[in-house]
């Protein structure tokens, strides 16, 4: 396989993974109000959901070149 093509495939794959992570974080942010109402939680309590999500996301994504 051509090295230029291989680099393009790797770059496209990394960009798609980044877009999906951003989409996941956006969905979690939008859902916070709904979760707060459903769980009858205060704002400071429900922000822990987002904090835990943001901490768990990098551990689920493999580091490139590792």
PDB file of N, CA, C, O and CB in Angstrom:
ATOM      1  N   UNK A   1       0.851  -1.173   0.000  1.00  0.00           N
ATOM      2  CA  UNK A   1       0.000   0.000   0.000  1.00  0.00           C
ATOM      3  C   UNK A   1       0.896   1.234   0.000  1.00  0.00           C
ATOM      4  O   UNK A   1       1.940   1.257   0.652  1.00  0.00           O
ATOM      5  CB  UNK A   1      -0.968  -0.001   1.224  1.00  0.00           C
ATOM      6  N   UNK A   2       0.489   2.226  -0.715  1.00  0.00           N
ATOM      7  CA  UNK A   2       1.204   3.485  -0.828  1.00  0.00           C
ATOM      8  C   UNK A   2       1.255   4.186   0.541  1.00  0.00           C
ATOM      9  O   UNK A   2       0.222   4.312   1.198  1.00  0.00           O
ATOM     10  CB  UNK A   2       0.534   4.395  -1.887  1.00  0.00           C
ATOM     11  N   UNK A   3       2.453   4.648   0.985  1.00  0.00           N
ATOM     12  CA  UNK A   3       2.532   5.320   2.296  1.00  0.00           C
ATOM     13  C   UNK A   3       1.639   6.556   2.403  1.00  0.00           C
ATOM     14  O   UNK A   3       1.108   6.845   3.476  1.00  0.00           O
ATOM     15  CB  UNK A   3       3.962   5.720   2.575  1.00  0.00           C
ATOM     16  N   UNK A   4       1.474   7.275   1.316  1.00  0.00           N
ATOM     17  CA  UNK A   4       0.585   8.440   1.341  1.00  0.00           C
ATOM     18  C   UNK A   4      -0.863   8.053   1.575  1.00  0.00           C
ATOM     19  O   UNK A   4      -1.581   8.727   2.313  1.00  0.00           O
ATOM     20  CB  UNK A   4       0.698   9.211   0.047  1.00  0.00           C
ATOM     21  N   UNK A   5      -1.289   6.973   0.948  1.00  0.00           N
ATOM     22  CA  UNK A   5      -2.647   6.477   1.132  1.00  0.00           C
ATOM     23  C   UNK A   5      -2.843   5.983   2.561  1.00  0.00           C
ATOM     24  O   UNK A   5      -3.887   6.211   3.172  1.00  0.00           O
ATOM     25  CB  UNK A   5      -2.951   5.352   0.130  1.00  0.00           C
ATOM     26  N   UNK A   6      -1.836   5.310   3.077  1.00  0.00           N
ATOM     27  CA  UNK A   6      -1.918   4.800   4.451  1.00  0.00           C
ATOM     28  C   UNK A   6      -2.057   5.958   5.446  1.00  0.00           C
ATOM     29  O   UNK A   6      -2.852   5.886   6.384  1.00  0.00           O
ATOM     30  CB  UNK A   6      -0.666   3.948   4.790  1.00  0.00           C
ATOM     31  N   UNK A   7      -1.274   7.029   5.232  1.00  0.00           N
ATOM     32  CA  UNK A   7      -1.377   8.196   6.114  1.00  0.00           C
ATOM     33  C   UNK A   7      -2.755   8.834   6.022  1.00  0.00           C
ATOM     34  O   UNK A   7      -3.310   9.273   7.029  1.00  0.00           O
ATOM     35  CB  UNK A   7      -0.300   9.228   5.767  1.00  0.00           C
ATOM     36  N   UNK A   8      -3.301   8.886   4.829  1.00  0.00           N
ATOM     37  CA  UNK A   8      -4.626   9.477   4.644  1.00  0.00           C
ATOM     38  C   UNK A   8      -5.690   8.648   5.355  1.00  0.00           C
ATOM     39  O   UNK A   8      -6.613   9.203   5.951  1.00  0.00           O
ATOM     40  CB  UNK A   8      -4.958   9.597   3.149  1.00  0.00           C
ATOM     41  N   UNK A   9      -5.570   7.341   5.295  1.00  0.00           N
ATOM     42  CA  UNK A   9      -6.534   6.465   5.974  1.00  0.00           C
ATOM     43  C   UNK A   9      -6.432   6.634   7.483  1.00  0.00           C
ATOM     44  O   UNK A   9      -7.451   6.708   8.168  1.00  0.00           O
ATOM     45  CB  UNK A   9      -6.300   4.988   5.586  1.00  0.00           C
ATOM     46  N   UNK A  10      -5.216   6.696   8.004  1.00  0.00           N
ATOM     47  CA  UNK A  10      -5.026   6.879   9.448  1.00  0.00           C
ATOM     48  C   UNK A  10      -5.573   8.242   9.882  1.00  0.00           C
ATOM     49  O   UNK A  10      -6.238   8.348  10.912  1.00  0.00           O
ATOM     50  CB  UNK A  10      -3.521   6.754   9.825  1.00  0.00           C
ATOM     51  N   UNK A  11      -5.296   9.274   9.100  1.00  0.00           N
ATOM     52  CA  UNK A  11      -5.789  10.612   9.439  1.00  0.00           C
ATOM     53  C   UNK A  11      -7.315  10.651   9.423  1.00  0.00           C
ATOM     54  O   UNK A  11      -7.926  11.226  10.324  1.00  0.00           O
ATOM     55  CB  UNK A  11      -5.224  11.657   8.461  1.00  0.00           C
ATOM     56  N   UNK A  12      -7.928  10.054   8.421  1.00  0.00           N
ATOM     57  CA  UNK A  12      -9.391  10.035   8.340  1.00  0.00           C
ATOM     58  C   UNK A  12      -9.994   9.252   9.504  1.00  0.00           C
ATOM     59  O   UNK A  12     -11.021   9.649  10.054  1.00  0.00           O
ATOM     60  CB  UNK A  12      -9.847   9.426   7.005  1.00  0.00           C
ATOM     61  N   UNK A  13      -9.368   8.159   9.873  1.00  0.00           N
ATOM     62  CA  UNK A  13      -9.854   7.361  11.004  1.00  0.00           C
ATOM     63  C   UNK A  13      -9.773   8.143  12.306  1.00  0.00           C
ATOM     64  O   UNK A  13     -10.711   8.119  13.102  1.00  0.00           O
ATOM     65  CB  UNK A  13      -9.053   6.062  11.128  1.00  0.00           C
ATOM     66  N   UNK A  14      -8.665   8.835  12.528  1.00  0.00           N
ATOM     67  CA  UNK A  14      -8.507   9.627  13.753  1.00  0.00           C
ATOM     68  C   UNK A  14      -9.497  10.793  13.785  1.00  0.00           C
ATOM     69  O   UNK A  14     -10.026  11.127  14.845  1.00  0.00           O
ATOM     70  CB  UNK A  14      -7.063  10.156  13.867  1.00  0.00           C
ATOM     71  N   UNK A  15      -9.750  11.412  12.632  1.00  0.00           N
ATOM     72  CA  UNK A  15     -10.717  12.506  12.591  1.00  0.00           C
ATOM     73  C   UNK A  15     -12.124  12.006  12.896  1.00  0.00           C
ATOM     74  O   UNK A  15     -12.875  12.669  13.611  1.00  0.00           O
ATOM     75  CB  UNK A  15     -10.688  13.193  11.224  1.00  0.00           C
ATOM     76  N   UNK A  16     -12.483  10.850  12.364  1.00  0.00           N
ATOM     77  CA  UNK A  16     -13.805  10.294  12.641  1.00  0.00           C
ATOM     78  C   UNK A  16     -13.953   9.947  14.120  1.00  0.00           C
ATOM     79  O   UNK A  16     -15.007  10.184  14.711  1.00  0.00           O
ATOM     80  CB  UNK A  16     -14.052   9.051  11.780  1.00  0.00           C
ATOM     81  N   UNK A  17     -12.903   9.385  14.720  1.00  0.00           N
ATOM     82  CA  UNK A  17     -12.951   9.060  16.148  1.00  0.00           C
ATOM     83  C   UNK A  17     -13.106  10.326  16.987  1.00  0.00           C
ATOM     84  O   UNK A  17     -13.850  10.333  17.967  1.00  0.00           O
ATOM     85  CB  UNK A  17     -11.681   8.297  16.571  1.00  0.00           C
ATOM     86  N   UNK A  18     -12.418  11.381  16.613  1.00  0.00           N
ATOM     87  CA  UNK A  18     -12.527  12.650  17.335  1.00  0.00           C
ATOM     88  C   UNK A  18     -13.924  13.232  17.209  1.00  0.00           C
ATOM     89  O   UNK A  18     -14.479  13.738  18.184  1.00  0.00           O
ATOM     90  CB  UNK A  18     -11.495  13.652  16.819  1.00  0.00           C
ATOM     91  N   UNK A  19     -14.490  13.164  16.017  1.00  0.00           N
ATOM     92  CA  UNK A  19     -15.848  13.665  15.807  1.00  0.00           C
ATOM     93  C   UNK A  19     -16.848  12.878  16.652  1.00  0.00           C
ATOM     94  O   UNK A  19     -17.775  13.465  17.211  1.00  0.00           O
ATOM     95  CB  UNK A  19     -16.228  13.584  14.316  1.00  0.00           C
ATOM     96  N   UNK A  20     -16.674  11.572  16.753  1.00  0.00           N
ATOM     97  CA  UNK A  20     -17.587  10.757  17.550  1.00  0.00           C
ATOM     98  C   UNK A  20     -17.471  11.079  19.035  1.00  0.00           C
ATOM     99  O   UNK A  20     -18.480  11.093  19.739  1.00  0.00           O
ATOM    100  CB  UNK A  20     -17.314   9.276  17.315  1.00  0.00           C
ATOM    101  N   UNK A  21     -16.262  11.337  19.523  1.00  0.00           N
ATOM    102  CA  UNK A  21     -16.092  11.710  20.927  1.00  0.00           C
ATOM    103  C   UNK A  21     -16.769  13.050  21.198  1.00  0.00           C
ATOM    104  O   UNK A  21     -17.438  13.211  22.218  1.00  0.00           O
ATOM    105  CB  UNK A  21     -14.593  11.779  21.298  1.00  0.00           C
ATOM    106  N   UNK A  22     -16.600  14.006  20.298  1.00  0.00           N
ATOM    107  CA  UNK A  22     -17.254  15.308  20.457  1.00  0.00           C
ATOM    108  C   UNK A  22     -18.767  15.144  20.440  1.00  0.00           C
ATOM    109  O   UNK A  22     -19.466  15.792  21.219  1.00  0.00           O
ATOM    110  CB  UNK A  22     -16.810  16.282  19.345  1.00  0.00           C
ATOM    111  N   UNK A  23     -19.277  14.294  19.571  1.00  0.00           N
ATOM    112  CA  UNK A  23     -20.713  14.034  19.511  1.00  0.00           C
ATOM    113  C   UNK A  23     -21.211  13.410  20.819  1.00  0.00           C
ATOM    114  O   UNK A  23     -22.274  13.781  21.316  1.00  0.00           O
ATOM    115  CB  UNK A  23     -21.040  13.113  18.323  1.00  0.00           C
ATOM    116  N   UNK A  24     -20.455  12.473  21.372  1.00  0.00           N
ATOM    117  CA  UNK A  24     -20.846  11.850  22.641  1.00  0.00           C
ATOM    118  C   UNK A  24     -20.908  12.875  23.770  1.00  0.00           C
ATOM    119  O   UNK A  24     -21.846  12.868  24.568  1.00  0.00           O
ATOM    120  CB  UNK A  24     -19.867  10.730  23.006  1.00  0.00           C
ATOM    121  N   UNK A  25     -19.919  13.746  23.839  1.00  0.00           N
ATOM    122  CA  UNK A  25     -19.902  14.766  24.895  1.00  0.00           C
ATOM    123  C   UNK A  25     -21.063  15.737  24.710  1.00  0.00           C
ATOM    124  O   UNK A  25     -21.672  16.167  25.690  1.00  0.00           O
ATOM    125  CB  UNK A  25     -18.558  15.533  24.896  1.00  0.00           C
ATOM    126  N   UNK A  26     -21.370  16.078  23.483  1.00  0.00           N
ATOM    127  CA  UNK A  26     -22.495  16.976  23.214  1.00  0.00           C
ATOM    128  C   UNK A  26     -23.806  16.339  23.647  1.00  0.00           C
ATOM    129  O   UNK A  26     -24.649  17.001  24.253  1.00  0.00           O
ATOM    130  CB  UNK A  26     -22.552  17.340  21.723  1.00  0.00           C
ATOM    131  N   UNK A  27     -23.981  15.070  23.343  1.00  0.00           N
ATOM    132  CA  UNK A  27     -25.206  14.367  23.749  1.00  0.00           C
ATOM    133  C   UNK A  27     -25.319  14.337  25.268  1.00  0.00           C
ATOM    134  O   UNK A  27     -26.400  14.549  25.816  1.00  0.00           O
ATOM    135  CB  UNK A  27     -25.227  12.925  23.182  1.00  0.00           C
ATOM    136  N   UNK A  28     -24.206  14.074  25.949  1.00  0.00           N
ATOM    137  CA  UNK A  28     -24.230  14.051  27.412  1.00  0.00           C
ATOM    138  C   UNK A  28     -24.580  15.427  27.972  1.00  0.00           C
ATOM    139  O   UNK A  28     -25.337  15.522  28.938  1.00  0.00           O
ATOM    140  CB  UNK A  28     -22.873  13.586  27.964  1.00  0.00           C
ATOM    141  N   UNK A  29     -24.043  16.492  27.383  1.00  0.00           N
ATOM    142  CA  UNK A  29     -24.356  17.854  27.849  1.00  0.00           C
ATOM    143  C   UNK A  29     -25.821  18.200  27.645  1.00  0.00           C
ATOM    144  O   UNK A  29     -26.447  18.812  28.511  1.00  0.00           O
ATOM    145  CB  UNK A  29     -23.486  18.875  27.124  1.00  0.00           C
ATOM    146  N   UNK A  30     -26.368  17.809  26.499  1.00  0.00           N
ATOM    147  CA  UNK A  30     -27.765  18.116  26.208  1.00  0.00           C
ATOM    148  C   UNK A  30     -28.697  17.326  27.123  1.00  0.00           C
ATOM    149  O   UNK A  30     -29.765  17.815  27.494  1.00  0.00           O
ATOM    150  CB  UNK A  30     -28.084  17.815  24.737  1.00  0.00           C
ATOM    151  N   UNK A  31     -28.306  16.130  27.479  1.00  0.00           N
ATOM    152  CA  UNK A  31     -29.161  15.269  28.294  1.00  0.00           C
ATOM    153  C   UNK A  31     -29.118  15.603  29.788  1.00  0.00           C
ATOM    154  O   UNK A  31     -29.899  15.047  30.560  1.00  0.00           O
ATOM    155  CB  UNK A  31     -28.762  13.834  28.093  1.00  0.00           C
ATOM    156  N   UNK A  32     -28.224  16.498  30.207  1.00  0.00           N
ATOM    157  CA  UNK A  32     -28.099  16.805  31.636  1.00  0.00           C
ATOM    158  C   UNK A  32     -29.395  17.341  32.239  1.00  0.00           C
ATOM    159  O   UNK A  32     -29.773  16.926  33.335  1.00  0.00           O
ATOM    160  CB  UNK A  32     -26.989  17.812  31.852  1.00  0.00           C
ATOM    161  N   UNK A  33     -30.077  18.241  31.562  1.00  0.00           N
ATOM    162  CA  UNK A  33     -31.329  18.781  32.100  1.00  0.00           C
ATOM    163  C   UNK A  33     -32.385  17.693  32.256  1.00  0.00           C
ATOM    164  O   UNK A  33     -33.098  17.646  33.258  1.00  0.00           O
ATOM    165  CB  UNK A  33     -31.859  19.893  31.196  1.00  0.00           C
ATOM    166  N   UNK A  34     -32.478  16.826  31.261  1.00  0.00           N
ATOM    167  CA  UNK A  34     -33.451  15.732  31.335  1.00  0.00           C
ATOM    168  C   UNK A  34     -33.107  14.778  32.481  1.00  0.00           C
ATOM    169  O   UNK A  34     -33.988  14.353  33.228  1.00  0.00           O
ATOM    170  CB  UNK A  34     -33.500  14.963  29.996  1.00  0.00           C
ATOM    171  N   UNK A  35     -31.837  14.451  32.612  1.00  0.00           N
ATOM    172  CA  UNK A  35     -31.433  13.557  33.708  1.00  0.00           C
ATOM    173  C   UNK A  35     -31.667  14.217  35.062  1.00  0.00           C
ATOM    174  O   UNK A  35     -32.068  13.551  36.016  1.00  0.00           O
ATOM    175  CB  UNK A  35     -29.951  13.162  33.565  1.00  0.00           C
ATOM    176  N   UNK A  36     -31.419  15.520  35.147  1.00  0.00           N
ATOM    177  CA  UNK A  36     -31.624  16.227  36.408  1.00  0.00           C
ATOM    178  C   UNK A  36     -33.086  16.191  36.808  1.00  0.00           C
ATOM    179  O   UNK A  36     -33.405  15.985  37.979  1.00  0.00           O
ATOM    180  CB  UNK A  36     -31.140  17.675  36.301  1.00  0.00           C
ATOM    181  N   UNK A  37     -33.985  16.392  35.842  1.00  0.00           N
ATOM    182  CA  UNK A  37     -35.412  16.343  36.145  1.00  0.00           C
ATOM    183  C   UNK A  37     -35.885  14.948  36.494  1.00  0.00           C
ATOM    184  O   UNK A  37     -36.692  14.772  37.406  1.00  0.00           O
ATOM    185  CB  UNK A  37     -36.203  16.862  34.982  1.00  0.00           C
ATOM    186  N   UNK A  38     -35.386  13.956  35.773  1.00  0.00           N
ATOM    187  CA  UNK A  38     -35.809  12.577  36.012  1.00  0.00           C
ATOM    188  C   UNK A  38     -35.316  12.060  37.354  1.00  0.00           C
ATOM    189  O   UNK A  38     -36.040  11.363  38.064  1.00  0.00           O
ATOM    190  CB  UNK A  38     -35.308  11.674  34.898  1.00  0.00           C
ATOM    191  N   UNK A  39     -34.093  12.402  37.695  1.00  0.00           N
ATOM    192  CA  UNK A  39     -33.497  11.906  38.937  1.00  0.00           C
ATOM    193  C   UNK A  39     -33.718  12.831  40.128  1.00  0.00           C
ATOM    194  O   UNK A  39     -33.306  12.511  41.243  1.00  0.00           O
ATOM    195  CB  UNK A  39     -32.026  11.698  38.742  1.00  0.00           C
ATOM    196  N   UNK A  40     -34.362  13.971  39.907  1.00  0.00           N
ATOM    197  CA  UNK A  40     -34.581  14.982  40.947  1.00  0.00           C
ATOM    198  C   UNK A  40     -33.275  15.340  41.639  1.00  0.00           C
ATOM    199  O   UNK A  40     -33.200  15.375  42.867  1.00  0.00           O
ATOM    200  CB  UNK A  40     -35.601  14.483  41.979  1.00  0.00           C
ATOM    201  N   UNK A  41     -32.269  15.600  40.857  1.00  0.00           N
ATOM    202  CA  UNK A  41     -30.949  15.908  41.390  1.00  0.00           C
ATOM    203  C   UNK A  41     -30.669  17.400  41.247  1.00  0.00           C
ATOM    204  O   UNK A  41     -31.211  18.072  40.370  1.00  0.00           O
ATOM    205  CB  UNK A  41     -29.862  15.081  40.672  1.00  0.00           C
ATOM    206  N   UNK A  42     -29.818  17.894  42.124  1.00  0.00           N
ATOM    207  CA  UNK A  42     -29.396  19.290  42.042  1.00  0.00           C
ATOM    208  C   UNK A  42     -28.349  19.433  40.941  1.00  0.00           C
ATOM    209  O   UNK A  42     -27.819  18.442  40.438  1.00  0.00           O
ATOM    210  CB  UNK A  42     -28.832  19.785  43.408  1.00  0.00           C
ATOM    211  N   UNK A  43     -28.060  20.683  40.574  1.00  0.00           N
ATOM    212  CA  UNK A  43     -27.105  20.939  39.496  1.00  0.00           C
ATOM    213  C   UNK A  43     -25.724  20.397  39.849  1.00  0.00           C
ATOM    214  O   UNK A  43     -25.063  19.781  39.013  1.00  0.00           O
ATOM    215  CB  UNK A  43     -27.022  22.441  39.200  1.00  0.00           C
ATOM    216  N   UNK A  44     -25.288  20.627  41.085  1.00  0.00           N
ATOM    217  CA  UNK A  44     -23.957  20.148  41.468  1.00  0.00           C
ATOM    218  C   UNK A  44     -23.884  18.630  41.520  1.00  0.00           C
ATOM    219  O   UNK A  44     -22.814  18.057  41.316  1.00  0.00           O
ATOM    220  CB  UNK A  44     -23.565  20.721  42.815  1.00  0.00           C
ATOM    221  N   UNK A  45     -24.999  17.974  41.788  1.00  0.00           N
ATOM    222  CA  UNK A  45     -25.009  16.508  41.787  1.00  0.00           C
ATOM    223  C   UNK A  45     -24.963  15.937  40.372  1.00  0.00           C
ATOM    224  O   UNK A  45     -24.266  14.954  40.119  1.00  0.00           O
ATOM    225  CB  UNK A  45     -26.248  15.993  42.510  1.00  0.00           C
ATOM    226  N   UNK A  46     -25.700  16.546  39.456  1.00  0.00           N
ATOM    227  CA  UNK A  46     -25.787  16.000  38.102  1.00  0.00           C
ATOM    228  C   UNK A  46     -24.532  16.305  37.295  1.00  0.00           C
ATOM    229  O   UNK A  46     -24.238  15.598  36.332  1.00  0.00           O
ATOM    230  CB  UNK A  46     -27.013  16.557  37.385  1.00  0.00           C
ATOM    231  N   UNK A  47     -23.787  17.339  37.665  1.00  0.00           N
ATOM    232  CA  UNK A  47     -22.548  17.604  36.938  1.00  0.00           C
ATOM    233  C   UNK A  47     -21.512  16.517  37.170  1.00  0.00           C
ATOM    234  O   UNK A  47     -20.577  16.374  36.383  1.00  0.00           O
ATOM    235  CB  UNK A  47     -21.979  18.949  37.345  1.00  0.00           C
ATOM    236  N   UNK A  48     -21.667  15.753  38.238  1.00  0.00           N
ATOM    237  CA  UNK A  48     -20.768  14.607  38.449  1.00  0.00           C
ATOM    238  C   UNK A  48     -20.948  13.557  37.369  1.00  0.00           C
ATOM    239  O   UNK A  48     -20.013  12.824  37.049  1.00  0.00           O
ATOM    240  CB  UNK A  48     -21.009  13.979  39.823  1.00  0.00           C
ATOM    241  N   UNK A  49     -22.140  13.483  36.811  1.00  0.00           N
ATOM    242  CA  UNK A  49     -22.374  12.546  35.701  1.00  0.00           C
ATOM    243  C   UNK A  49     -21.487  12.920  34.519  1.00  0.00           C
ATOM    244  O   UNK A  49     -20.827  12.063  33.931  1.00  0.00           O
ATOM    245  CB  UNK A  49     -23.872  12.547  35.277  1.00  0.00           C
ATOM    246  N   UNK A  50     -21.478  14.195  34.181  1.00  0.00           N
ATOM    247  CA  UNK A  50     -20.649  14.654  33.063  1.00  0.00           C
ATOM    248  C   UNK A  50     -19.162  14.518  33.389  1.00  0.00           C
ATOM    249  O   UNK A  50     -18.368  14.140  32.528  1.00  0.00           O
ATOM    250  CB  UNK A  50     -20.980  16.114  32.714  1.00  0.00           C
ATOM    251  N   UNK A  51     -18.789  14.823  34.621  1.00  0.00           N
ATOM    252  CA  UNK A  51     -17.386  14.685  35.031  1.00  0.00           C
ATOM    253  C   UNK A  51     -16.935  13.234  34.914  1.00  0.00           C
ATOM    254  O   UNK A  51     -15.851  12.960  34.399  1.00  0.00           O
ATOM    255  CB  UNK A  51     -17.188  15.188  36.477  1.00  0.00           C
ATOM    256  N   UNK A  52     -17.754  12.312  35.387  1.00  0.00           N
ATOM    257  CA  UNK A  52     -17.406  10.890  35.288  1.00  0.00           C
ATOM    258  C   UNK A  52     -17.333  10.450  33.832  1.00  0.00           C
ATOM    259  O   UNK A  52     -16.469   9.653  33.464  1.00  0.00           O
ATOM    260  CB  UNK A  52     -18.431  10.028  36.047  1.00  0.00           C
ATOM    261  N   UNK A  53     -18.232  10.965  33.005  1.00  0.00           N
ATOM    262  CA  UNK A  53     -18.207  10.626  31.578  1.00  0.00           C
ATOM    263  C   UNK A  53     -16.929  11.128  30.923  1.00  0.00           C
ATOM    264  O   UNK A  53     -16.301  10.410  30.144  1.00  0.00           O
ATOM    265  CB  UNK A  53     -19.430  11.214  30.861  1.00  0.00           C
ATOM    266  N   UNK A  54     -16.541  12.371  31.240  1.00  0.00           N
ATOM    267  CA  UNK A  54     -15.333  12.942  30.643  1.00  0.00           C
ATOM    268  C   UNK A  54     -14.067  12.243  31.133  1.00  0.00           C
ATOM    269  O   UNK A  54     -13.085  12.170  30.394  1.00  0.00           O
ATOM    270  CB  UNK A  54     -15.251  14.431  30.953  1.00  0.00           C
ATOM    271  N   UNK A  55     -14.069  11.732  32.355  1.00  0.00           N
ATOM    272  CA  UNK A  55     -12.916  10.992  32.872  1.00  0.00           C
ATOM    273  C   UNK A  55     -12.853   9.604  32.246  1.00  0.00           C
ATOM    274  O   UNK A  55     -11.763   9.103  31.969  1.00  0.00           O
ATOM    275  CB  UNK A  55     -12.984  10.882  34.408  1.00  0.00           C
ATOM    276  N   UNK A  56     -14.005   8.979  32.020  1.00  0.00           N
ATOM    277  CA  UNK A  56     -14.036   7.618  31.483  1.00  0.00           C
ATOM    278  C   UNK A  56     -13.767   7.569  29.982  1.00  0.00           C
ATOM    279  O   UNK A  56     -13.271   6.560  29.482  1.00  0.00           O
ATOM    280  CB  UNK A  56     -15.374   6.983  31.775  1.00  0.00           C
ATOM    281  N   UNK A  57     -14.079   8.622  29.268  1.00  0.00           N
ATOM    282  CA  UNK A  57     -13.926   8.620  27.812  1.00  0.00           C
ATOM    283  C   UNK A  57     -12.487   8.381  27.361  1.00  0.00           C
ATOM    284  O   UNK A  57     -12.280   7.533  26.492  1.00  0.00           O
ATOM    285  CB  UNK A  57     -14.415   9.930  27.248  1.00  0.00           C
ATOM    286  N   UNK A  58     -11.485   9.069  27.893  1.00  0.00           N
ATOM    287  CA  UNK A  58     -10.111   8.808  27.420  1.00  0.00           C
ATOM    288  C   UNK A  58      -9.625   7.395  27.741  1.00  0.00           C
ATOM    289  O   UNK A  58      -8.804   6.843  27.009  1.00  0.00           O
ATOM    290  CB  UNK A  58      -9.155   9.816  28.035  1.00  0.00           C
ATOM    291  N   UNK A  59     -10.121   6.810  28.819  1.00  0.00           N
ATOM    292  CA  UNK A  59      -9.675   5.448  29.132  1.00  0.00           C
ATOM    293  C   UNK A  59     -10.258   4.432  28.156  1.00  0.00           C
ATOM    294  O   UNK A  59      -9.697   3.352  27.975  1.00  0.00           O
ATOM    295  CB  UNK A  59     -10.067   5.076  30.565  1.00  0.00           C
ATOM    296  N   UNK A  60     -11.381   4.773  27.526  1.00  0.00           N
ATOM    297  CA  UNK A  60     -11.986   3.861  26.560  1.00  0.00           C
ATOM    298  C   UNK A  60     -11.397   4.040  25.158  1.00  0.00           C
ATOM    299  O   UNK A  60     -11.530   3.159  24.308  1.00  0.00           O
ATOM    300  CB  UNK A  60     -13.494   4.072  26.519  1.00  0.00           C
ATOM    301  N   UNK A  61     -10.750   5.175  24.922  1.00  0.00           N
ATOM    302  CA  UNK A  61     -10.154   5.449  23.609  1.00  0.00           C
ATOM    303  C   UNK A  61      -8.667   5.121  23.661  1.00  0.00           C
ATOM    304  O   UNK A  61      -7.943   5.692  24.475  1.00  0.00           O
ATOM    305  CB  UNK A  61     -10.377   6.937  23.187  1.00  0.00           C
ATOM    306  N   UNK A  62      -8.208   4.233  22.828  1.00  0.00           N
ATOM    307  CA  UNK A  62      -6.771   3.900  22.847  1.00  0.00           C
ATOM    308  C   UNK A  62      -5.922   5.075  22.379  1.00  0.00           C
ATOM    309  O   UNK A  62      -6.312   5.830  21.490  1.00  0.00           O
ATOM    310  CB  UNK A  62      -6.492   2.675  21.963  1.00  0.00           C
ATOM    311  N   UNK A  63      -4.774   5.208  22.986  1.00  0.00           N
ATOM    312  CA  UNK A  63      -3.882   6.299  22.569  1.00  0.00           C
ATOM    313  C   UNK A  63      -3.200   5.929  21.255  1.00  0.00           C
ATOM    314  O   UNK A  63      -2.780   4.784  21.089  1.00  0.00           O
ATOM    315  CB  UNK A  63      -2.817   6.602  23.669  1.00  0.00           C
ATOM    316  N   UNK A  64      -3.083   6.856  20.334  1.00  0.00           N
ATOM    317  CA  UNK A  64      -2.458   6.543  19.063  1.00  0.00           C
ATOM    318  C   UNK A  64      -0.959   6.296  19.223  1.00  0.00           C
ATOM    319  O   UNK A  64      -0.265   7.025  19.932  1.00  0.00           O
ATOM    320  CB  UNK A  64      -2.702   7.666  18.071  1.00  0.00           C
ATOM    321  N   UNK A  65      -0.495   5.286  18.571  1.00  0.00           N
ATOM    322  CA  UNK A  65       0.917   4.959  18.610  1.00  0.00           C
ATOM    323  C   UNK A  65       1.345   4.195  19.837  1.00  0.00           C
ATOM    324  O   UNK A  65       2.537   3.953  20.027  1.00  0.00           O
ATOM    325  CB  UNK A  65       1.703   6.187  18.516  1.00  0.00           C
ATOM    326  N   UNK A  66       0.397   3.805  20.683  1.00  0.00           N
ATOM    327  CA  UNK A  66       0.719   3.136  21.947  1.00  0.00           C
ATOM    328  C   UNK A  66       0.983   1.723  21.737  1.00  0.00           C
ATOM    329  O   UNK A  66       1.271   1.000  22.690  1.00  0.00           O
ATOM    330  CB  UNK A  66      -0.364   3.285  22.942  1.00  0.00           C
TER     331      UNK A  66
END
